[in-house]
Amino acid sequence: MILASWCGKKVVPDKIRRRPGWSEIPAVRDGRIVEIKSPLILQPSPAALTGGLDTIVAALWAAPSSQGASAASPGG
């Protein structure tokens, strides 16, 4: 799984997929790119430890098994 967050911008999974060589990364190949909203993790405050951590944990719990199911994008 790739947890992505772009400061002040929406994550565009296609931009990640188009990076040279990245199509070979299992998370990219299997569609496991999950956006974490930047205010939750990229701000200098305790929020990164509360809301940000909760969102990351939710993404990991929603992660597909090795059978290739796709993950939901929490907060998205």
RAWO-V286996 format. One record per helix or strand of 3 or more residues. SS is the DSSP state (helix for helix, strand for strand). FROM is the first residue (numbers start at 1). TO is the last residue. If there is no record, write none. Layout:
ss->{SS | SS}
from->{FROM | FROM}
to->{TO | TO}
//
This chain:
ss->{strand | helix | helix | helix | strand | helix | helix | helix}
from->{2 | 13 | 22 | 26 | 33 | 38 | 46 | 51}
to->{4 | 17 | 24 | 29 | 35 | 41 | 49 | 61}
//
